[in-house]
Amino acid sequence: MITDVDLKHLRRCVELAETALNKGDEPFGSVLVSADGEVLAEDHNHVAGGDHTQHPEFALARWAAQNLTPEERSRATVYTSGEHCPMCAAAHGWVGLGRIVYASSSEQLAEWLEELGVVPSRVRNLSIQEVIRDTLVDGPVHELAEQVRELHRRLHSASGK
């Protein structure tokens, strides 16, 4: 169930995704929030330099592993503009982070990219639940997913695919 607090953090993720796009990167943004509602860390995509492991969800998982106890990690929530890819879902699972809330699904992204004529990624499109177990996952959120879709449309129309 998506709450008003969830929506606030998801809106920030979409803002971070737009920041990434404005910096010439792919539009993804994520926020890590503690059990008591404190924003612990946030990031956006940094793959434009050629290292396609520089996803914000992966960076937040690494940050959490270095800065939080296992208990704090298990009670934290990761908010993200787009559902975790398999690499990020695995990182999330390995460090023991808690709930995941996303604005747009990986299935939606694959459909949008196909509509835009973008060549599919070499990495399979898997849902978070196909990669990790025992994690509460909520999303997508239609209103915000449409905003994320527009960011991807802008990226690929500007780049000519």
GUDO-219458 format. One line per field, with one value per residue (C-alpha): x, y, z; residue in one letter; residue number from 1. Coordinates in nm, 2 decimals, decimal comma. Layout:
N
x = (X_...) .
y = (Y_...) .
z = (Z_...) .
resn = (A_...) .
resi = (NUM_...) .
This chain:
161
x = (0,00_0,14_0,11_0,15_0,50_0,58_0,46_0,68_0,99_0,90_0,85_1,21_1,33_1,17_1,34_1,67_1,60_1,54_1,87_2,04_1,88_1,98_2,34_2,33_2,27_1,99_1,69_1,70_1,70_1,67_1,64_1,72_1,50_1,54_1,26_1,20_1,16_1,50_1,65_1,98_2,12_2,01_2,16_2,09_2,23_2,60_2,63_2,70_3,08_3,06_3,04_2,69_2,71_2,68_2,31_2,17_2,01_2,35_2,52_2,26_2,31_2,68_2,63_2,39_2,64_2,91_2,70_2,41_2,38_2,21_1,90_1,89_1,93_1,64_1,41_1,51_1,31_1,46_1,25_1,33_1,20_1,23_1,21_1,55_1,74_1,87_2,21_2,05_1,79_2,07_2,27_1,96_1,92_2,28_2,31_1,97_1,78_1,41_1,11_1,14_0,89_0,92_0,74_0,77_0,82_1,09_0,81_0,68_1,03_1,08_0,75_0,84_1,18_1,04_0,79_1,08_1,27_1,55_1,76_1,69_1,96_2,18_2,06_1,73_1,43_1,34_1,11_1,26_1,08_1,24_1,58_1,54_1,30_1,13_1,13_0,82_0,78_0,53_0,48_0,43_0,25_0,06_0,09_0,46_0,52_0,39_0,64_0,92_0,80_0,83_1,19_1,29_1,11_1,32_1,64_1,58_1,44_1,74_1,99_1,82_1,78) .
y = (0,00_0,34_0,61_0,99_0,95_0,70_0,95_1,22_1,01_0,88_1,23_1,30_1,00_1,14_1,47_1,29_1,10_1,43_1,57_1,27_1,33_1,70_1,59_1,37_1,04_0,79_0,90_0,70_0,83_0,66_0,75_0,55_0,62_0,49_0,33_0,66_0,85_1,01_1,04_0,87_0,89_0,96_0,93_0,92_0,73_0,78_0,54_0,80_0,76_0,40_0,21_0,06_-0,06_0,30_0,27_0,46_0,15_-0,02_0,28_0,30_-0,07_-0,02_0,29_0,10_-0,19_0,06_0,28_0,09_-0,21_-0,52_-0,43_-0,07_-0,20_-0,45_-0,17_0,09_0,15_0,21_0,43_0,45_0,60_0,26_-0,10_-0,24_-0,42_-0,77_-0,64_-0,38_-0,63_-0,87_-0,60_-0,50_-0,86_-0,93_-0,63_-0,71_-0,39_-0,38_-0,26_-0,14_0,11_0,21_0,46_0,26_-0,11_-0,28_-0,43_-0,08_0,04_-0,25_-0,16_0,21_0,14_-0,11_0,16_0,40_0,15_0,12_-0,20_-0,42_-0,45_-0,76_-0,80_-0,98_-0,79_-0,96_-0,84_-0,78_-1,09_-1,31_-1,21_-1,19_-1,34_-1,21_-0,84_-0,63_-0,45_-0,19_-0,02_0,10_0,43_0,53_0,91_0,90_0,62_0,85_1,12_0,86_0,75_1,11_1,13_0,82_0,96_1,28_1,08_0,87_1,14_1,36_1,08_0,95_0,62) .
z = (0,00_-0,11_0,15_0,13_0,28_0,01_-0,26_-0,11_-0,14_-0,48_-0,61_-0,49_-0,69_-1,00_-0,94_-0,90_-1,23_-1,40_-1,25_-1,40_-1,74_-1,73_-1,66_-1,97_-1,79_-1,79_-1,58_-1,26_-0,90_-0,56_-0,19_0,12_0,42_0,78_0,98_1,16_0,83_0,80_0,45_0,49_0,13_-0,22_-0,56_-0,93_-1,23_-1,32_-1,62_-1,89_-1,83_-1,95_-1,63_-1,64_-1,28_-1,15_-1,06_-0,77_-0,61_-0,61_-0,46_-0,18_-0,10_-0,07_0,14_0,37_0,41_0,51_0,74_0,89_1,12_0,98_1,19_1,06_0,70_0,74_0,86_0,59_0,27_-0,07_-0,29_-0,66_-0,98_-1,16_-1,03_-0,95_-1,23_-1,14_-1,03_-0,79_-0,66_-0,58_-0,40_-0,21_-0,10_-0,02_0,22_0,38_0,30_0,37_0,17_-0,19_-0,34_-0,70_-0,93_-1,25_-1,32_-1,52_-1,73_-1,81_-1,89_-2,14_-2,31_-2,33_-2,48_-2,73_-2,84_-2,88_-3,09_-2,84_-2,86_-2,56_-2,28_-2,26_-1,90_-1,87_-1,75_-1,42_-1,14_-0,80_-0,66_-0,93_-0,79_-0,41_-0,16_0,15_0,05_0,06_-0,27_-0,37_-0,71_-0,97_-0,91_-1,23_-1,19_-1,13_-1,38_-1,65_-1,55_-1,56_-1,90_-2,02_-1,89_-2,09_-2,40_-2,36_-2,33_-2,63_-2,86_-2,77_-2,83_-3,15_-2,97) .
resn = (M_I_T_D_V_D_L_K_H_L_R_R_C_V_E_L_A_E_T_A_L_N_K_G_D_E_P_F_G_S_V_L_V_S_A_D_G_E_V_L_A_E_D_H_N_H_V_A_G_G_D_H_T_Q_H_P_E_F_A_L_A_R_W_A_A_Q_N_L_T_P_E_E_R_S_R_A_T_V_Y_T_S_G_E_H_C_P_M_C_A_A_A_H_G_W_V_G_L_G_R_I_V_Y_A_S_S_S_E_Q_L_A_E_W_L_E_E_L_G_V_V_P_S_R_V_R_N_L_S_I_Q_E_V_I_R_D_T_L_V_D_G_P_V_H_E_L_A_E_Q_V_R_E_L_H_R_R_L_H_S_A_S_G_K) .
resi = (1_2_3_4_5_6_7_8_9_10_11_12_13_14_15_16_17_18_19_20_21_22_23_24_25_26_27_28_29_30_31_32_33_34_35_36_37_38_39_40_41_42_43_44_45_46_47_48_49_50_51_52_53_54_55_56_57_58_59_60_61_62_63_64_65_66_67_68_69_70_71_72_73_74_75_76_77_78_79_80_81_82_83_84_85_86_87_88_89_90_91_92_93_94_95_96_97_98_99_100_101_102_103_104_105_106_107_108_109_110_111_112_113_114_115_116_117_118_119_120_121_122_123_124_125_126_127_128_129_130_131_132_133_134_135_136_137_138_139_140_141_142_143_144_145_146_147_148_149_150_151_152_153_154_155_156_157_158_159_160_161) .
